[in-house]
Every structure is written in C-alpha cells, then in structure tokens.
Amino acid sequence: MLDALKVIILGIVEGITEWLPVSSTGHLILVGDLLKPSMSDAFMEMFNVVIQLGAIMAVVVLYFHKLNPFSPRKTQKQKMLTWQMWIKVLIATVPAAVIGLLFNDILEELFYKPLPVAVMLIVYGVLFIIVENRNEGRRPTVRRISELTVPMLLGIGVFQMLALIPGTSRSGATIVGALIIGVSREVAAEFTFFLAIPVMFGASLLKLVKFGFHFTAAEFGFLMLGCLVSFGLSIVAIRFLMGYIKKNDFKVFGYYRIVLGGLIIIVTIVQAIIA
C-alpha cells in the first residue's frame, strides 16, 4: 500500500512536470530519492522513463484530430499539411535520437544525480529569462508549424538533444530553442508536445527492452498505475500551460527553476557536511 502511494505521487509529479518547462526527469529523480520506493533500482530506472507513456497519451487524446492525417473531417489539403507536420516532427527528432542511442548509458551514469540536475535547472532558468527579455516587444516570425523550415527544425532538435541531460527539461529546452529562432510561444509549446511523441515512445521502448519485460505482477500494476495517474495530470497540465501562455511569458518558470536548483544545491551541500 505504501509503495502504491509513492507510485501515485511519482505519477502526479510526472504528469505535471512533463509539459511544464521545469524538467520531469529531474523532479522524478529528486522525489524518488526522497520517497525511496522498495522496488529495485533497475525497475525504478525503467519506471521513470516508461511512466511518460501516460503523459504522451494525453497529447494524443487532446490533439487527436490535429495529429490524425486520416481524419474524414479534413480536406485533402489539410491531410497533406498533417503529413508535412509529421515529417517536420521526425526531422526535429533526429539529433536527440542519434545522440540518445549512442550515449544514453553514459549520460545516465554521469548526470542522473541531484547536483547536475540542480545546475541544469538553474542554467535553463536563466536562459528562459534572458530569451523572454530579449523577445519583449518583438513580433514572432513563425506563427504556424507549417512555417518552420528545415534549418529551424534541426535547431530545435539540437536543443531537444541537450535535454538528454536531466534537469534540462525536454519541453524547456525545445521551447527555449524555438523562442530563440522567433517562434511564437503557442507554436513553440504545441510543437514541443508533438515532438515528445516519437522521442518518448522510443525512449520507453528502449528502457523496456533493456529491462527485459520481466515484471512481477506487482511491478506491472505499479507501472500501469503510474501511467494512469500521469495521463490524468498531463491533461490538466497541458490545458493549463496553453491557457497560461496566451497571456503570459515563460519567465515565471525560469524563476522557479533557479529557486529549485539553488535549494537542491544547498541541501546537497548540507547532506555532504552531515555525512
């Protein structure tokens, strides 16, 4: 029962933080260290990635019509534009896919720790504030996904690749990259949601293969519970974010990241002194 409660908490954390630019992986690492579920380290490593499937399904449900190139409610031109959007998504996923396949284990060993998470939270928090200050009074040059060019897509993809380091935030990195090249906040956030679909499905599949699909009945139940909770909270988080950025910028998330990163560094130093 206690582990089920911990899984629910982790599902809540994933669902909220996956889409807000504050680093879901970073939060899961930190909360997981505090909760210390009794499951094996190998299972929790897989759980922290595969739980994202629940979050992804929230995007699929909320944007099903927009993502579906076979919708009978779309004209032929709209179907073609949907296929073009998927091609753009795949182009932008190339950098993260290549680096992730080659260096995922090395990155996990080096950076899946509280201090690197704290540093990246602060770095990208500062970046959000700088970019938003720079963009004040500027009119975005890209207001539709269809206006994204191949160089822009690869640029966004490079920023998404940087999110392989926990604490960076996949959504945060891609949004920062998009804002830098002149994409509107709404398009930056929406395109980030769509980019997550192939990236996170692929990452989850790799983790499942690495884990070997050797679940106990309890572990499988915990995984499904975490995904279900993540799905429900992701619906809420996505709707909140899209409503929020229509009238506000991303600077509040930058300040949150800086404060959280600072607190983590302080706690880490105190723990080291006590130990």
N, C-alpha and C positions, 0 to 999 in steps of 0.2 A: 504493500500500500504506500509506503514512504517513497519507494522508487517511482511509482506511478505518479505521485505528486510532483516529484522532481522532474519527470519527463514532461508533465503538463507545463511546468514553469519554463523549461527549455523550449517547448513548442511556442509558448507565448512570446518569449524573447526572440525566437527566430521569426515568427510571423510579423512582429512589429518592426524589428531592425533590418530585415532583409531588404525592404523597399525604401526605408528612410536612409539617407546617406550617412550612416553612423557606424557601419561595419557589423553585420550579423555574426560573422565568424569570430571577430574579436570579442563581442558580447558573449557568445556561446562558450568560448574558451574561459573567459573570466567567471561567468556564472557557474560553469561546470566545475571550475576549481573550488568555488565556494560550496557548491552543493555536494560534490563528490559522490555521485551515484555508485551503487555497488557493482554495476556492470563492468566488464573487462575494459581495459584501455583500448584494445583493438575494436571492440564494439562501439565505444563512445566516439572514437575517431571516425568510424563509418557513420554513426548516427548523426553527428554534427554536420555531415555533408548531405546524406540521403534525406534528412528531415526537410531539406529545401524543396523536395518534390511537392510537398503540400503547398508551399508558397508559390511554386510555379503553376500549379493547377488553379490557383486564384487568378493569375494573369490570364490563363486560357479561358476560364469561365467569364471573367469580366470583359475580355476583349475578343470573345469567340467570333463574333460577326466580322470584326475588323481583320482578324488573323486568318479567316477561312476563305481561301481562293475559290472554293466550290459553292459558295452560298448562292442559292437560287434567287435571292433578293438583290444580287449585284448584277450590274450591267457587264457586258463583255469588257469594256474599258476598265471598270472597277476591279474585275477579276485579274486583268493584266497588271494593274497597279499593285494589287495584293501580292502577286508573284514577284514583281520587282522589289517590293518591300522585303520579302523573304530572302531574295538574293542579296540585298543590302545588309540584312542581318547576318547572313553567312559570311560575307566579306569581312564585316567588322569583328567576327569571332575568330578569324584566322590567327592573329598574333597570340591571343590567350590560349587557344587550342594547342598551338605548336609548342610554346614555352611550358604550358602545363603538362603536356605529355612527356616532355624531355626532362623537366626539372622539378616535378611536383614533390617527389620524396625528399629531395634536398631542401626545398623551400620549407616543407613541413618541419624537418629536423631543426633547421636554423631559426625559424621565425615563429613557430606556434608556441609562444611563451608570452607572459604578461608584459615584459618590458618592450619588446619590439612592437607589440600591439599598441602600447601607450604612445610610443614615438610616432607611429604612422597615424594614429588618431589626431595627434597634435599637428603634424605636418599638413595633412589634408584639411584640417580645420582652418589653419592659417590660409591655405590656398583658396578655400571657399570664400573667405572674407576678402582676400585680395582681388579675386576674379570678379566678385559681385561689386566691389567698389569701383573697379575698372569699368564695368559694364553699365554703371549708373548713367542714365540719360542717353545711352546708345540704343538704337533700334536693331533687334536681331536680324541678321542677314538670311537666316534659314528658319522658316516658319512652318514647313511641312517636311515630313520624312522623305517625300519624293524629291526634294531639293538637295538632299545630301549627295555629294559627289564621291567618287572612289577614294581620292586622297583624304577627304573628310572622314570617310568610314574607317580607313586604316588608322587615321589619327586617333579616333575614338577607340578603336580596337587596341591600340598601344596603351592607352590609359586603362582600359579594362584589364590588359595583361598585367599592369602594375598592381592590380588588386589581388594577385596571387599571394601577395604578402599580407597576412592577416592584420586587421586594424585599418587597412587602407579603405575598405568598403568597395565592393564591385559597383554598386549603384553610385556611390560617391565619386569614384574615380572616373567613371564614364560620363557622369553629369558634368564634372569639372572640365573634362576634355571637350565635351560638346559646347559648354558655355564659352570656353576659350576661343573656339573657332566660329562663334557667332550664332549658335543655335539657340532658339527660344527656350525658356525654362520648361514649358509644357511639352515641347517636342523632345527635349533632352531627357525628361523623365520617362515619357512614353516609350521612346526608342530604347532606353535602358531596360524597361520591363521586357520588351520583346527580345533584346539581346540575351537576357537571362535564360530564355527557354532552351536553346541548344547547349549553351555553356553549362548550365546547372544539370540538365539531363545527362550530358556527357560525363560531368564530374561525379554524379551519383552512380552512374553505371560503372565507372572505373572503381569507385570505392566498394561497390557490391561485389565486383569480380575479385578485387583484392581480398576482401573479407571471406569470399568463398561461398556465400549464400548459406553458411552453416549456422542457422539461427536455432536457438531453443524456442519453445512456444512462448515463453515469457518475453524474450528479446523481440520476437516478431510482433507481439502485442504492443510492446513499448514503442517500437518503430512506427506502427500504424497509428497509435495514439498521438505521438509527437507530430506526425504528418497531418493528422486531422485538426489538431489544435493550431498548427502553423497555417493551415489553409484558412481557417476561420478568421484568425487575427490578421492575415495578409489582406483579406478582403477589406477589412476596416482600415488598415494602414494605407493601402493604395488609394482608396477613396479619400482619405484624409489628405494625403500628400497632393493629389491632383487638385483638390479644392483649395488647399493652403497656398500653393504656388501661383494661383491665379491672381492673388492679391499681395503676395509676399515674396521675398527672395530667400536664398538658402543660407543667409548669414547666421541665423539662429542655430542651425545645425553645426556650423563652424565653431561657434562659441561653446556649444555642448561638447563637441569633440575635444576641444582644448581643455576644458574643465575636467572631463572624464580622464583624459590622458594624464593630466597633472596629478589627479588623485591616485591613479594607478601607480605612477612613479613614486609618490610619497609612501603609499602602502608597501610597495616592493622594497624600498629602502628601509622602512621601519622593520619589516619582517626579517630582512638580512641582518639588521643590527641586533634584534632579539635573538635570532638563531645563533 
